[in-house]
Amino acid sequence: MGALESLANDLQREGVTLVVARLRTRMRDEFEASGLTERIGVDRFFSSVGHAVTVCSGAPPPAVPALP
């Protein structure tokens, strides 16, 4: 976890937002225990890469077709 903490600090200093996608439950528990979840920000964790990219790019989510 030390390397991730260091990366998070380095990225923040450079003005880069770190996001995490598809984190497994076991690793999420480790992030929580180490304080990384709070350090990165709970709003920077996503269930899918696609959702992370959509949110970070500011693009609107894809339209869902209406049911007939």
WOHUDA-V779732 format. One record per residue. N is the residue number from 1. RES is the residue in one letter. PHI is phi in radians with two decimals (none if undefined). PSI is psi in radians with two decimals (none if undefined). Layout:
N:RES:PHI:PSI, N:RES:PHI:PSI
This chain:
1:M:none:-0.43, 2:G:-1.02:-0.70, 3:A:-1.14:-0.69, 4:L:-1.18:-0.68, 5:E:-1.09:-0.76, 6:S:-1.10:-0.76, 7:L:-1.06:-0.80, 8:A:-1.03:-0.74, 9:N:-1.13:-0.81, 10:D:-1.06:-0.77, 11:L:-1.13:-0.72, 12:Q:-1.09:-0.74, 13:R:-1.05:-0.56, 14:E:-1.53:-0.04, 15:G:1.40:0.38, 16:V:-1.78:2.32, 17:T:-1.55:2.17, 18:L:-1.57:2.27, 19:V:-2.19:2.72, 20:V:-2.23:2.30, 21:A:-2.21:2.56, 22:R:1.04:0.68, 23:L:-1.34:2.21, 24:R:-1.23:2.73, 25:T:-0.97:-0.80, 26:R:-1.04:-0.77, 27:M:-1.22:-0.62, 28:R:-1.06:-0.71, 29:D:-1.07:-0.70, 30:E:-1.19:-0.68, 31:F:-1.07:-0.77, 32:E:-1.06:-0.87, 33:A:-1.09:-0.60, 34:S:-1.48:-0.19, 35:G:1.55:0.03, 36:L:-1.16:-0.61, 37:T:-1.05:-0.82, 38:E:-1.18:-0.69, 39:R:-1.10:-0.77, 40:I:-1.34:-0.71, 41:G:1.95:2.16, 42:V:-1.02:-0.47, 43:D:-1.38:0.04, 44:R:-1.86:0.26, 45:F:-1.95:2.29, 46:F:-2.28:2.60, 47:S:-1.33:-0.37, 48:S:-2.46:2.71, 49:V:-1.13:-0.72, 50:G:-1.01:-0.77, 51:H:-1.14:-0.72, 52:A:-1.05:-0.79, 53:V:-1.12:-0.76, 54:T:-1.05:-0.84, 55:V:-1.15:-0.78, 56:C:-1.24:-0.49, 57:S:-1.46:-0.23, 58:G:1.37:0.09, 59:A:-1.26:2.54, 60:P:-1.18:2.60, 61:P:-1.10:2.66, 62:P:-1.05:2.52, 63:A:-1.23:2.48, 64:V:-1.75:2.16, 65:P:-1.09:2.49, 66:A:-1.23:2.55, 67:L:-1.32:2.51, 68:P:-1.19:none
